[in-house]
Amino acid sequence: MATVLKDHLVSDATRRFLDRAGNLWINGEWCAARSEKTFEVYNPATGEIIARCAAGDRADIDAAVHAARYAFESGSWSRMTASERGRLIWKLGDLLEEHGDEFAELETLDNGKPFNVARAADVPLAIDLFRYMAGWATKIHGQTFPISVPYMPGSEFFSYTAREPIGVAGQIIPWNFPLLMAAWKLGPALAAGCTVVLKPAEQTPLSALRLGELIEEAGFPEGVVNIVTGLGETAGAALAAHPDVDKIAFTGSTEVGRLIVEAAGKSNLKKVTLELGGKSPNIVLADADLSAAIPGAAGAIFFNHGQCCCAGSRLYVQKSIYDEVVEGVAHYARQIRVGSGFDAAAQMGPLVSQEQLDRVCGYIEAGIRDGARLVAGGRRKGERGYFVEPTVFAGARQSMKIVREEIFGPVVAAMPFDDPEEVLSLANDSAYGLAAAVWTRDVTQAHRLARRLKAGNVWINCYNIFDAALPFGGYKESGWGREMGLAAVELYTEIKAVTTRLA
């Protein structure tokens, strides 16, 4: 049976969760914030309040870190075998699969993305991530080394390295993929044997809280995962600066990433990984298969309403096909149905908040003011909710604000180029280096460009392809370290070298 949440039909399970959502998860118990303060959570499709969550602050972060420290040093988690850890992580993936529809509903209510997209992408990718990381729990190991010591001739040694969990990890996740980013952070940390204090974005805390209930149901020991909702400037800042946190992992804007680094350095020089902003170039060469490249370029920017750090927001097209590609992407933009994520026909939902709507509309105005030509979209859609039309600019220039700065919305700036050498210079002319793509039938050319593009992820004749085994992260101001794959697991470990003299 389903019940109506004003405009939307949601399951009874989701309704019941909304009625009980709002507490913090600290040391295996659900509790109110110590200040008893709360904040409101909104449905971006309507602007209505859907929940009130505990506004955790420094005192709550301190309690959560204390619980995580005890679980890491003295609790049953510290005595658990790698195989036992792996089984718990796998069980969490199973529980998530069992409740997949509910999580897709929560993502649609809280973030605005279409239910069909959340159910087809966000939820399955999160399940797969937990299962992939469950396998790594038993495969984290060191090496042996045949060392030679020049100043001790004739001596023999046995030397090896061990990878040990780094300790207590603070994790701050964004609002664009709330469930998936929680999985990306929790999976490798738990596989490595760390304990965690997770701070979800204040705009989208609900799926993380529901995931906390599954963590409890799976049987994780108390204190291993702690979830503190609250504002970035209070709970997030306290977590980044906490002297008993060994590592902080953050996904979000480059601006906030700099604050995280500063806080980490001033407290205890904790380890830091950052997955930050992007302004990704999407390059279409004249020999590309346009039946794939045009919809691919549209999907690269309009997927998830453009609220992707790796969105293909700079579209570089070789001159001989420039007009055809631009008009093709604009045609797709005009055909996209924008609406509530619970509308089965909707292909793009609202932006996450009024603040984000104002930001994106401000960039559209800047593009028009700077002389770019508006080919499609360019306006807010409707008066209720935070909807904006998919927007295509042609005739953009490298110096324009819409080309230099991350918009984080469904806005693409298209620019022509003459030859591959020219486009390499344009593509790499950015403070960011998260992702890039090349569309061409020439395999040699594709790999030549891929090698020289300054980006952590390069797609050839495709876009937004993710797998739990594939590391994801960026160059330059797009961050430090990687998410997913073995690379992510290793970032939650320390390497210890041990040497024994044998003779």
C-alpha positions as CSV (number, residue, x, y, z in Angstrom):
1,M,0.0,0.0,0.0
2,A,1.2,3.5,-0.6
3,T,0.3,6.8,1.0
4,V,0.3,10.4,-0.4
5,L,2.9,12.9,0.7
6,K,1.0,15.9,-0.5
7,D,1.7,15.8,-4.3
8,H,3.6,12.6,-4.3
9,L,2.8,8.9,-3.9
10,V,5.3,7.2,-1.6
11,S,5.3,3.8,0.1
12,D,4.2,3.3,3.6
13,A,7.8,2.3,4.5
14,T,9.1,5.7,3.3
15,R,6.3,7.5,5.1
16,R,7.1,5.7,8.4
17,F,10.8,6.5,8.0
18,L,10.0,10.2,7.5
19,D,8.0,10.1,10.7
20,R,10.9,8.8,12.7
21,A,13.8,10.4,10.8
22,G,15.8,13.1,12.5
23,N,18.0,11.7,15.2
24,L,21.8,11.3,15.1
25,W,23.4,7.8,15.1
26,I,26.1,7.8,17.7
27,N,27.7,4.8,19.4
28,G,24.9,2.4,18.3
29,E,22.1,4.7,19.6
30,W,19.7,7.1,17.9
31,C,19.7,10.4,19.8
32,A,18.8,14.0,19.5
33,A,21.4,16.7,19.1
34,R,22.8,17.8,22.5
35,S,21.6,21.3,21.8
36,E,18.1,19.9,20.8
37,K,18.3,22.1,17.7
38,T,16.9,20.9,14.4
39,F,16.9,22.0,10.8
40,E,14.3,21.6,8.0
41,V,14.7,19.3,5.0
42,Y,12.9,20.4,1.8
43,N,11.5,18.6,-1.2
44,P,13.1,20.5,-4.1
45,A,10.2,19.7,-6.4
46,T,7.7,21.6,-4.3
47,G,9.6,23.5,-1.6
48,E,7.7,21.8,1.1
49,I,9.2,20.6,4.4
50,I,9.5,16.8,4.4
51,A,11.5,16.2,7.6
52,R,13.3,17.9,10.5
53,C,16.7,16.6,11.4
54,A,18.9,17.0,14.4
55,A,21.3,19.9,14.0
56,G,24.5,18.3,15.3
57,D,27.4,20.5,16.2
58,R,30.8,20.4,17.9
59,A,29.5,18.5,21.0
60,D,27.8,15.8,18.9
61,I,30.9,15.5,16.7
62,D,33.0,15.1,19.8
63,A,30.8,12.3,21.1
64,A,30.8,10.6,17.7
65,V,34.6,10.7,17.4
66,H,35.0,9.4,21.0
67,A,32.7,6.5,20.1
68,A,34.6,5.8,16.9
69,R,37.9,6.0,18.7
70,Y,36.8,3.5,21.3
71,A,35.4,1.1,18.6
72,F,38.7,1.3,16.7
73,E,41.0,0.9,19.7
74,S,39.1,-1.3,22.1
75,G,35.8,-2.5,20.8
76,S,34.9,-5.7,19.0
77,W,35.6,-4.2,15.6
78,S,39.3,-4.0,16.5
79,R,39.3,-7.8,17.2
80,M,37.2,-8.8,14.2
81,T,38.8,-10.7,11.4
82,A,39.0,-9.3,7.9
83,S,36.6,-12.0,6.7
84,E,34.1,-11.0,9.4
85,R,34.3,-7.4,8.3
86,G,33.8,-8.4,4.7
87,R,30.7,-10.4,5.5
88,L,29.2,-7.4,7.3
89,I,29.8,-5.1,4.4
90,W,28.3,-7.6,2.0
91,K,25.3,-8.0,4.3
92,L,24.8,-4.2,4.1
93,G,24.7,-4.4,0.3
94,D,22.1,-7.2,0.6
95,L,19.9,-5.1,2.9
96,L,20.2,-2.1,0.6
97,E,19.1,-4.3,-2.3
98,E,16.1,-5.5,-0.3
99,H,15.1,-1.9,0.4
100,G,16.1,-0.5,-3.0
101,D,12.7,1.1,-3.9
102,E,12.5,2.9,-0.5
103,F,16.0,4.4,-1.0
104,A,15.1,5.5,-4.5
105,E,12.0,7.2,-3.1
106,L,14.1,9.0,-0.5
107,E,16.6,10.2,-3.1
108,T,13.7,11.5,-5.2
109,L,12.1,13.3,-2.3
110,D,15.2,14.7,-0.9
111,N,17.4,15.4,-3.9
112,G,14.8,15.7,-6.7
113,K,16.3,13.3,-9.1
114,P,13.8,11.1,-11.1
115,F,12.8,7.9,-9.2
116,N,13.6,5.8,-12.3
117,V,17.1,7.2,-12.5
118,A,17.7,6.7,-8.7
119,R,16.4,3.1,-9.0
120,A,18.4,2.3,-12.1
121,A,21.7,4.0,-11.2
122,D,22.2,5.4,-7.7
123,V,20.9,2.4,-5.8
124,P,22.5,-0.4,-7.9
125,L,25.8,1.4,-8.0
126,A,25.8,1.7,-4.2
127,I,24.9,-2.0,-3.8
128,D,27.7,-2.9,-6.1
129,L,30.2,-0.7,-4.3
130,F,29.5,-2.4,-0.9
131,R,29.9,-5.9,-2.4
132,Y,33.1,-4.9,-4.3
133,M,34.6,-3.5,-1.1
134,A,33.5,-6.5,0.9
135,G,35.9,-8.5,-1.2
136,W,38.8,-6.2,-0.5
137,A,38.6,-6.7,3.2
138,T,40.5,-10.0,3.0
139,K,43.0,-8.8,0.3
140,I,44.8,-5.9,2.0
141,H,48.3,-7.0,2.6
142,G,51.9,-6.0,2.4
143,Q,55.1,-7.3,0.8
144,T,58.4,-8.9,1.7
145,F,61.7,-7.3,0.7
146,P,65.2,-8.8,0.2
147,I,67.1,-5.8,1.6
148,S,70.8,-5.0,1.5
149,V,72.4,-2.8,4.1
150,P,75.8,-1.5,2.8
151,Y,77.1,-0.4,6.2
152,M,76.5,-3.9,7.7
153,P,78.2,-6.4,5.3
154,G,77.4,-10.0,5.9
155,S,74.2,-9.3,7.9
156,E,70.9,-10.9,7.0
157,F,67.5,-9.4,7.6
158,F,63.8,-10.3,7.1
159,S,61.8,-7.2,6.1
160,Y,58.1,-6.8,5.3
161,T,55.4,-4.2,5.1
162,A,51.9,-4.3,6.6
163,R,49.0,-2.2,5.7
164,E,47.0,-1.2,8.8
165,P,43.8,0.8,9.1
166,I,44.5,4.5,9.5
167,G,42.1,4.9,12.4
168,V,39.1,7.2,12.8
169,A,37.9,8.6,9.5
170,G,35.7,11.7,9.2
171,Q,33.7,11.7,6.0
172,I,31.7,14.6,4.6
173,I,29.5,13.8,1.6
174,P,27.6,16.1,-0.9
175,W,24.0,16.5,-1.9
176,N,24.1,15.5,-5.6
177,F,24.4,11.7,-5.0
178,P,23.6,11.3,-1.3
179,L,23.3,7.5,-1.1
180,L,26.1,6.7,-3.6
181,M,28.6,9.1,-2.1
182,A,27.9,7.6,1.3
183,A,28.7,4.2,-0.1
184,W,31.8,5.5,-1.9
185,K,33.1,6.8,1.4
186,L,32.0,4.0,3.8
187,G,32.9,1.0,1.7
188,P,36.7,1.4,1.5
189,A,37.0,2.8,5.1
190,L,35.1,-0.2,6.5
191,A,37.0,-2.7,4.3
192,A,40.3,-1.3,5.6
193,G,39.1,-1.7,9.2
194,C,38.6,2.0,10.0
195,T,35.8,3.5,12.0
196,V,33.8,6.4,10.7
197,V,32.0,9.6,11.6
198,L,29.8,10.4,8.5
199,K,28.4,13.9,8.0
200,P,25.8,14.0,5.2
201,A,24.9,17.3,3.4
202,E,22.3,19.3,5.2
203,Q,20.2,19.5,2.0
204,T,20.0,15.7,1.7
205,P,20.5,13.8,4.9
206,L,17.7,11.2,4.7
207,S,19.2,8.3,2.7
208,A,22.3,8.4,5.0
209,L,20.1,8.2,8.1
210,R,18.1,5.3,6.5
211,L,21.4,3.6,5.7
212,G,22.3,4.0,9.4
213,E,19.3,1.9,10.2
214,L,20.6,-0.8,7.8
215,I,24.0,-0.6,9.4
216,E,22.4,-1.3,12.7
217,E,20.3,-4.2,11.2
218,A,23.4,-5.7,9.6
219,G,25.0,-6.1,13.0
220,F,28.0,-3.6,12.8
221,P,29.4,-3.1,16.4
222,E,28.5,0.1,18.1
223,G,30.6,3.1,17.3
224,V,32.0,1.7,14.0
225,V,29.8,4.0,12.0
226,N,28.4,7.2,13.5
227,I,26.1,9.6,11.5
228,V,25.9,13.2,12.5
229,T,23.6,15.5,10.6
230,G,24.0,19.2,10.8
231,L,25.3,22.3,8.9
232,G,28.6,22.4,7.2
233,E,29.9,25.4,9.1
234,T,29.2,23.7,12.5
235,A,29.2,19.9,12.3
236,G,31.3,19.7,9.2
237,A,33.9,22.2,10.4
238,A,34.1,20.5,13.8
239,L,34.8,17.2,12.1
240,A,37.5,18.5,9.8
241,A,39.3,20.2,12.8
242,H,38.8,17.4,15.4
243,P,42.3,16.5,16.8
244,D,41.3,12.8,17.3
245,V,40.3,12.2,13.7
246,D,43.1,10.5,11.7
247,K,41.7,11.2,8.2
248,I,39.2,13.5,6.7
249,A,37.5,12.6,3.3
250,F,35.5,15.3,1.6
251,T,33.5,15.5,-1.6
252,G,32.2,18.9,-2.6
253,S,33.3,22.3,-3.9
254,T,36.9,23.3,-4.3
255,E,36.2,26.4,-2.1
256,V,35.2,24.2,0.8
257,G,37.9,21.8,0.1
258,R,40.5,24.5,0.8
259,L,38.8,25.1,4.2
260,I,39.0,21.4,5.0
261,V,42.7,21.3,4.2
262,E,43.3,24.4,6.4
263,A,41.4,22.9,9.3
264,A,43.1,19.5,9.0
265,G,46.5,21.2,9.0
266,K,45.9,23.3,12.0
267,S,44.5,20.5,14.1
268,N,46.7,17.4,13.9
269,L,47.9,17.3,10.3
270,K,45.4,14.5,9.6
271,K,45.4,12.8,6.2
272,V,43.1,14.3,3.7
273,T,41.4,13.1,0.5
274,L,39.3,15.5,-1.6
275,E,37.0,14.9,-4.6
276,L,36.2,18.4,-5.7
277,G,34.9,20.5,-8.6
278,G,35.3,20.1,-12.3
279,K,34.9,21.9,-15.6
280,S,35.2,19.0,-17.8
281,P,36.0,19.3,-21.6
282,N,34.0,17.1,-24.0
283,I,35.7,17.0,-27.4
284,V,34.0,16.0,-30.6
285,L,36.2,15.5,-33.6
286,A,35.0,15.8,-37.2
287,D,35.1,12.0,-37.8
288,A,33.0,11.1,-34.7
289,D,29.9,9.0,-35.0
290,L,27.4,11.8,-34.4
291,S,24.5,9.4,-33.8
292,A,26.4,8.6,-30.6
293,A,28.3,11.8,-29.9
294,I,25.3,14.2,-29.9
295,P,23.2,12.3,-27.4
296,G,26.4,11.5,-25.5
297,A,27.2,15.2,-25.3
298,A,23.7,16.0,-24.1
299,G,23.8,13.2,-21.5
300,A,27.2,14.4,-20.3
301,I,25.8,17.7,-19.2
302,F,22.1,17.1,-18.5
303,F,22.5,13.8,-16.4
304,N,21.5,14.5,-12.8
305,H,20.4,18.0,-13.8
306,G,24.0,18.9,-14.5
307,Q,24.7,18.6,-10.8
308,C,27.8,16.4,-11.4
309,C,31.4,17.3,-10.6
310,C,32.4,15.6,-13.8
311,A,29.7,17.1,-16.0
312,G,30.8,17.7,-19.6
313,S,30.1,21.5,-19.4
314,R,32.7,22.6,-21.9
315,L,31.8,21.3,-25.4
316,Y,34.6,21.6,-27.9
317,V,33.5,20.7,-31.5
318,Q,35.6,20.7,-34.7
319,K,34.5,23.5,-36.9
320,S,33.2,21.4,-39.9
321,I,30.5,19.8,-37.7
322,Y,30.1,22.5,-35.1
323,D,26.7,23.8,-36.1
324,E,25.3,20.3,-36.6
325,V,26.5,19.2,-33.1
326,V,25.3,22.3,-31.3
327,E,21.9,22.1,-32.9
328,G,21.7,18.4,-32.1
329,V,22.5,18.9,-28.4
330,A,20.0,21.9,-28.3
331,H,17.4,19.6,-29.9
332,Y,17.9,17.1,-27.1
333,A,17.7,19.9,-24.5
334,R,14.4,21.1,-25.8
335,Q,13.0,17.6,-25.8
336,I,13.9,16.8,-22.2
337,R,10.9,16.7,-19.9
338,V,11.5,18.6,-16.7
339,G,9.3,17.7,-13.8
340,S,8.8,16.0,-10.5
341,G,11.0,13.0,-10.0
342,F,7.8,11.0,-9.2
343,D,6.5,11.7,-12.7
344,A,7.3,8.6,-14.7
345,A,7.8,10.6,-17.8
346,A,10.2,13.2,-16.2
347,Q,13.8,13.0,-17.5
348,M,15.2,15.8,-15.4
349,G,14.0,16.9,-11.9
350,P,14.6,20.1,-10.0
351,L,17.9,21.5,-8.7
352,V,18.5,20.7,-5.1
353,S,17.6,24.1,-3.5
354,Q,16.7,27.7,-4.0
355,E,20.3,28.6,-3.4
356,Q,21.4,26.3,-6.3
357,L,18.6,27.6,-8.5
358,D,19.7,31.2,-7.9
359,R,23.4,30.2,-8.6
360,V,22.6,28.5,-11.9
361,C,20.3,31.2,-13.1
362,G,23.0,33.7,-12.2
363,Y,25.5,31.9,-14.5
364,I,22.9,31.9,-17.3
365,E,22.5,35.6,-17.0
366,A,26.3,36.0,-17.0
367,G,26.6,34.0,-20.2
368,I,24.0,36.2,-21.9
369,R,25.6,39.3,-20.6
370,D,29.1,38.2,-21.8
371,G,27.9,37.7,-25.3
372,A,27.3,33.9,-25.6
373,R,24.4,33.0,-27.8
374,L,21.5,31.2,-26.1
375,V,20.4,28.3,-28.3
376,A,18.1,26.4,-25.9
377,G,16.7,26.9,-22.5
378,G,18.0,29.7,-20.3
379,R,15.1,30.2,-17.9
380,R,13.6,29.0,-14.7
381,K,10.7,26.6,-15.3
382,G,7.5,27.2,-13.3
383,E,7.1,29.1,-10.1
384,R,7.0,26.2,-7.7
385,G,10.1,24.1,-6.9
386,Y,13.6,24.7,-8.2
387,F,13.3,23.8,-11.8
388,V,15.5,25.2,-14.6
389,E,15.5,24.5,-18.3
390,P,18.4,22.5,-19.9
391,T,20.5,25.3,-21.4
392,V,22.8,25.4,-24.4
393,F,25.1,28.3,-25.2
394,A,27.0,28.6,-28.5
395,G,29.7,31.1,-29.4
396,A,31.2,30.9,-26.0
397,R,34.8,32.1,-25.5
398,Q,37.5,30.7,-23.3
399,S,37.6,33.8,-21.1
400,M,33.9,33.8,-20.2
401,K,32.7,33.0,-16.7
402,I,30.4,30.2,-18.0
403,V,33.6,28.5,-19.4
404,R,36.0,29.2,-16.5
405,E,33.8,28.5,-13.5
406,E,31.9,25.4,-12.3
407,I,28.1,26.0,-12.7
408,F,26.9,22.7,-11.3
409,G,23.7,22.8,-13.3
410,P,22.3,21.9,-16.8
411,V,24.3,24.5,-18.7
412,V,26.7,23.7,-21.5
413,A,29.0,26.2,-23.3
414,A,29.9,25.1,-26.9
415,M,33.0,26.3,-28.7
416,P,34.6,25.4,-32.1
417,F,38.2,24.4,-32.8
418,D,40.3,23.7,-35.8
419,D,42.6,20.9,-35.0
420,P,43.5,18.5,-32.1
421,E,46.5,20.4,-31.0
422,E,44.4,23.5,-30.6
423,V,41.7,21.7,-28.6
424,L,44.3,20.1,-26.3
425,S,45.5,23.6,-25.3
426,L,41.9,24.8,-24.7
427,A,40.8,21.7,-22.8
428,N,43.7,21.8,-20.4
429,D,43.3,25.6,-19.9
430,S,41.4,25.1,-16.6
431,A,42.1,25.1,-12.9
432,Y,40.2,21.8,-12.8
433,G,41.2,18.3,-14.1
434,L,38.5,15.9,-13.1
435,A,37.2,14.4,-16.3
436,A,37.3,14.7,-20.1
437,A,35.9,12.9,-23.1
438,V,36.9,12.4,-26.7
439,W,34.5,11.3,-29.5
440,T,36.2,10.0,-32.7
441,R,36.5,6.9,-34.9
442,D,40.3,7.2,-34.9
443,V,41.5,5.0,-32.1
444,T,45.1,6.3,-32.3
445,Q,44.0,9.9,-32.2
446,A,41.7,9.1,-29.2
447,H,44.5,7.6,-27.1
448,R,46.9,10.3,-28.1
449,L,44.5,12.9,-26.8
450,A,43.7,10.8,-23.7
451,R,47.3,10.6,-22.8
452,R,47.8,14.4,-23.0
453,L,44.5,15.5,-21.4
454,K,45.2,16.7,-17.8
455,A,42.3,14.8,-16.2
456,G,41.9,11.9,-13.8
457,N,39.2,10.3,-15.9
458,V,39.0,10.2,-19.7
459,W,36.1,8.6,-21.6
460,I,36.4,7.7,-25.2
461,N,33.1,7.5,-27.2
462,C,31.2,7.4,-24.0
463,Y,30.6,9.5,-20.8
464,N,29.7,9.0,-17.2
465,I,30.9,5.3,-17.1
466,F,31.5,4.2,-13.5
467,D,32.4,0.9,-11.8
468,A,33.4,0.1,-8.2
469,A,36.7,-1.2,-9.4
470,L,37.6,1.9,-11.4
471,P,39.3,4.7,-9.5
472,F,37.7,8.1,-9.8
473,G,39.3,11.5,-8.9
474,G,41.0,14.5,-10.4
475,Y,44.2,16.4,-11.2
476,K,44.9,20.0,-10.2
477,E,42.1,21.7,-8.2
478,S,39.8,18.8,-8.7
479,G,41.2,17.1,-5.6
480,W,43.6,14.7,-3.9
481,G,43.4,11.0,-4.0
482,R,40.8,8.7,-5.5
483,E,37.4,7.2,-4.8
484,M,36.6,3.5,-5.6
485,G,38.9,0.7,-6.6
486,L,42.0,-0.4,-4.7
487,A,43.3,3.2,-4.7
488,A,40.5,4.2,-2.4
489,V,41.1,1.3,0.0
490,E,44.8,2.1,0.3
491,L,44.0,5.7,1.2
492,Y,42.4,4.4,4.4
493,T,45.6,2.5,5.4
494,E,49.0,3.3,6.8
495,I,52.1,1.3,5.6
496,K,54.3,-0.1,8.3
497,A,57.8,-1.4,7.5
498,V,59.1,-4.1,9.9
499,T,62.7,-5.4,9.8
500,T,64.2,-8.3,11.9
501,R,67.9,-9.1,12.0
502,L,68.5,-12.8,11.3
503,A,72.3,-12.9,11.3
